[in-house]
Amino acid sequence: MNKLSKIKNKDSQKLRRELQESNESDLNVRRAVIGLSLLGIGAMTAVTLFQTGVIKHLPDPPIDGFDSDKVNSSDTAYALGVPDGALSLASLSANIPLAAFGGENRAETMPLVPLAAAAKATVEAAVAGWYFYQMPMKEKAWCGYCIVGAAANFGIAALTLVEAKRAWNSLFIRN
């Protein structure tokens, strides 16, 4: 094994150890981002299956005002030329490698990664908020799956800001 391979192997082992075993606060926050992303993926998987015709109906809670089929069949849901559930599913999935990228001190060693993750998550939370507004105002119905997806996006955005603040300080505020 050459010297470069030994260095890369050592780096890989360190990263694995940190991701799996560290209790450092930023890593715990990143794990929460992964958990919320998976929750949102579950909800958006159901929506995507419906929007693409794989399933014919989305069950709703027995509460007046819920009609997931109506919300997810709306013109708004297809306005970008692809069902919005599929876009949300892809976007939530992209959070996972972003959260898993780098070791426990990446805010200091690679600050652009947490800043990019926070920017992405903030934009997605704004889009989720717009869709959330559309449900009662335009569609006159609620979608439980969409509520879960929006809540996941709001939580992810809030969580990514924690590490992004440290990354920002690392880049621009030297102690």
C-alpha positions as CSV (number, residue, x, y, z in Angstrom):
1,M,0.0,0.0,0.0
2,N,1.5,3.4,-1.0
3,K,1.7,6.4,1.3
4,L,-1.4,8.1,-0.2
5,S,-3.5,5.0,0.2
6,K,-2.5,4.7,3.8
7,I,-3.5,8.4,4.4
8,K,-6.8,7.9,2.7
9,N,-7.5,4.7,4.6
10,K,-6.7,6.5,7.9
11,D,-9.0,9.4,7.0
12,S,-11.8,7.0,6.1
13,Q,-11.4,5.2,9.4
14,K,-11.5,8.6,11.3
15,L,-14.6,9.7,9.4
16,R,-16.4,6.4,10.0
17,R,-15.5,6.6,13.8
18,E,-16.7,10.2,14.0
19,L,-20.0,9.7,12.1
20,Q,-20.9,6.5,14.0
21,E,-19.6,7.2,17.5
22,S,-19.1,10.9,18.2
23,N,-21.5,12.8,20.5
24,E,-20.3,16.2,19.2
25,S,-23.3,18.5,19.0
26,D,-23.1,19.3,15.3
27,L,-23.1,15.6,14.5
28,N,-26.1,15.1,16.6
29,V,-27.9,17.9,14.8
30,R,-26.8,16.4,11.4
31,R,-28.3,13.0,12.6
32,A,-31.5,14.8,13.3
33,V,-31.5,16.3,9.8
34,I,-31.1,12.7,8.4
35,G,-34.0,11.5,10.6
36,L,-36.3,14.4,9.5
37,S,-35.3,13.8,5.9
38,L,-36.3,10.2,6.2
39,L,-39.6,11.1,7.7
40,G,-40.3,13.6,4.9
41,I,-39.1,11.0,2.3
42,G,-41.7,8.5,3.7
43,A,-44.5,11.1,3.3
44,M,-43.4,12.2,-0.2
45,T,-43.0,8.6,-1.3
46,A,-46.7,8.1,-0.8
47,V,-47.5,11.3,-2.6
48,T,-45.2,10.4,-5.5
49,L,-46.8,7.0,-5.8
50,F,-50.2,8.7,-6.1
51,Q,-49.1,11.5,-8.4
52,T,-47.5,9.0,-10.9
53,G,-50.5,6.6,-10.9
54,V,-48.7,3.7,-9.0
55,I,-51.5,3.9,-6.4
56,K,-55.0,5.4,-7.0
57,H,-55.8,6.9,-3.6
58,L,-54.1,8.4,-0.6
59,P,-55.9,7.6,2.7
60,D,-56.7,10.6,4.9
61,P,-57.5,11.0,8.6
62,P,-61.2,11.0,9.3
63,I,-61.2,14.8,9.8
64,D,-63.1,17.3,7.8
65,G,-61.1,19.3,5.4
66,F,-58.5,16.6,4.5
67,D,-58.4,15.5,0.9
68,S,-54.9,14.5,-0.1
69,D,-56.1,13.2,-3.5
70,K,-57.4,16.7,-4.4
71,V,-54.4,18.5,-3.2
72,N,-51.9,16.2,-4.9
73,S,-53.9,16.2,-8.2
74,S,-54.1,20.0,-8.4
75,D,-52.6,22.1,-11.2
76,T,-50.2,23.5,-8.6
77,A,-48.8,20.1,-7.9
78,Y,-47.9,19.6,-11.6
79,A,-47.0,23.2,-12.5
80,L,-43.2,22.5,-12.9
81,G,-43.7,19.8,-15.5
82,V,-43.0,17.0,-12.9
83,P,-45.1,16.1,-9.9
84,D,-44.1,18.2,-6.9
85,G,-43.9,15.1,-4.7
86,A,-41.2,13.7,-6.8
87,L,-39.2,16.9,-6.6
88,S,-39.7,17.0,-2.8
89,L,-38.6,13.4,-2.6
90,A,-35.4,14.1,-4.5
91,S,-34.7,17.2,-2.5
92,L,-35.2,15.5,0.9
93,S,-33.0,12.6,-0.3
94,A,-30.2,15.1,-1.1
95,N,-30.1,16.2,2.5
96,I,-28.8,12.8,3.6
97,P,-25.4,12.9,1.9
98,L,-25.1,16.6,2.7
99,A,-25.6,15.9,6.4
100,A,-23.3,12.9,6.3
101,F,-20.5,14.7,4.4
102,G,-17.4,15.4,6.5
103,G,-16.3,14.8,10.1
104,E,-17.4,16.3,13.4
105,N,-15.6,19.6,12.9
106,R,-16.6,20.3,9.3
107,A,-17.9,23.8,10.2
108,E,-14.3,24.8,10.7
109,T,-12.5,22.5,8.1
110,M,-15.0,22.8,5.3
111,P,-17.5,25.6,6.2
112,L,-19.0,25.9,2.7
113,V,-20.7,22.5,3.1
114,P,-22.9,23.5,6.2
115,L,-23.5,26.9,4.6
116,A,-24.7,25.2,1.4
117,A,-26.8,22.8,3.3
118,A,-28.5,25.7,5.3
119,A,-29.1,27.7,2.1
120,K,-30.7,24.7,0.4
121,A,-32.8,23.9,3.4
122,T,-33.9,27.5,3.9
123,V,-35.1,27.8,0.3
124,E,-36.9,24.5,0.6
125,A,-38.6,25.6,3.8
126,A,-39.8,28.7,2.0
127,V,-41.2,26.6,-0.9
128,A,-42.8,24.2,1.6
129,G,-44.4,27.3,3.3
130,W,-45.8,28.4,0.0
131,Y,-47.3,25.0,-0.7
132,F,-48.6,24.9,2.9
133,Y,-50.4,28.2,2.2
134,Q,-51.8,26.9,-1.1
135,M,-53.6,24.0,0.6
136,P,-56.3,26.0,2.5
137,M,-56.3,29.1,0.3
138,K,-56.4,27.7,-3.2
139,E,-57.2,24.0,-2.9
140,K,-59.6,24.4,0.1
141,A,-58.3,21.1,1.5
142,W,-55.4,19.7,3.6
143,C,-53.0,16.9,2.8
144,G,-51.6,15.1,5.8
145,Y,-48.6,13.8,3.8
146,C,-47.8,17.4,2.7
147,I,-48.1,18.6,6.3
148,V,-45.5,16.0,7.4
149,G,-43.3,17.0,4.5
150,A,-43.5,20.7,5.2
151,A,-42.9,20.1,8.9
152,A,-39.8,18.1,8.0
153,N,-38.5,20.8,5.8
154,F,-39.1,23.5,8.5
155,G,-37.3,21.4,11.0
156,I,-34.4,20.7,8.7
157,A,-34.0,24.4,7.9
158,A,-33.9,25.2,11.6
159,L,-31.4,22.5,12.4
160,T,-29.0,23.4,9.5
161,L,-28.8,27.0,10.7
162,V,-27.1,25.8,13.9
163,E,-24.0,24.5,12.2
164,A,-24.1,27.2,9.5
165,K,-23.7,29.8,12.2
166,R,-20.5,28.1,13.3
167,A,-19.3,27.8,9.7
168,W,-20.0,31.5,9.0
169,N,-18.1,32.5,12.1
170,S,-15.2,30.2,11.0
171,L,-15.1,31.9,7.6
172,F,-15.6,35.5,8.6
173,I,-15.1,36.0,12.3
174,R,-11.6,35.0,13.4
175,N,-11.0,34.8,17.2
